[in-house]
Amino acid sequence: MSEGNTKKFLYINRKAPHGSIYALESLEVVLIGAAFEQDVSLAFLDDGVFQIAAGQDTAGIGSKNFAKTYRALGDYEVRKLYVERESLAERGLSESDLMPITYEDEDDDYAEKPSIHLVDRAEMARIIRDSDVVLSF
Amino acid sequence: MRFGIVVNEGPYTHQASDTAYHFTKAVLAGGHEVFRVFFYHDGVNNGTRYTVPPQDDRNLQKLWSELAEQHGIDLVVCIAAAQRRGILDESEAKRHGKSGDNIAPGFRISGLGQLIEAGIEADRLVVFGD
């Protein structure tokens, strides 16, 4: 792989976190991909917004609760999480229903900053258009 | 143009694998290069040689294996997704104490880094799945 070959990777998460494996296996790609020093963004739309809902508890269904991994994304330098405003609203959710996900900005005295950005559908379309590699899960 | 192909669904339950196969053939027929086909999620099920569909139906595993043989295409099955679903090569089977392997000819098991690399190296990464 040639040096300086940086592309904009966008991972689109469209499915609910539990009930299928797509969310977990998407997260696995994001974590591995972080090691490749690409420009990484995550998008949460449709039922994908449930992936970062606060207070997830999978004890009742006996499956792995990987929700806390999203909060560690900042440690992997994955700092751009875009959540579609309309998808939240359509599901009766608001930003306050999402878990806080932050990163430490080393260029700003390690200030803790929010990774989640709410964007409207038109803005989400622009983000998708401006990406080089789009992986939808 | 150099293409990367991602297959995220298993054969028969979903059209994605058939479409990806036809797309890959069309890419090659068009004189383009296929950098890699990466199988993820249930897509890894395309890579088991124990697939035995009825004789009057297509055998997707065989079609992929033949395409790999004819054109030297790199067919990569994600190791984590494959292990979850019981797709093992000889060394993985040995490592996990299983009595046999089932990876199909032309397929190899490797890591998710191969998917990211396909995204970086290909001019277009085309994903087939739900």
HADDOCK unambig.tbl for C-alpha pairs under 7 A between the chains (distance, minus, plus):
assign (segid A and resid 7 and name CA) (segid B and resid 120 and name CA) 6.58 0.50 0.50
assign (segid A and resid 29 and name CA) (segid B and resid 112 and name CA) 6.27 0.50 0.50
assign (segid A and resid 32 and name CA) (segid B and resid 112 and name CA) 6.55 0.50 0.50
assign (segid A and resid 32 and name CA) (segid B and resid 113 and name CA) 6.39 0.50 0.50
assign (segid A and resid 33 and name CA) (segid B and resid 113 and name CA) 6.59 0.50 0.50
assign (segid A and resid 33 and name CA) (segid B and resid 116 and name CA) 5.92 0.50 0.50
assign (segid A and resid 133 and name CA) (segid B and resid 119 and name CA) 6.09 0.50 0.50
assign (segid A and resid 133 and name CA) (segid B and resid 125 and name CA) 6.60 0.50 0.50
assign (segid A and resid 135 and name CA) (segid B and resid 127 and name CA) 6.97 0.50 0.50
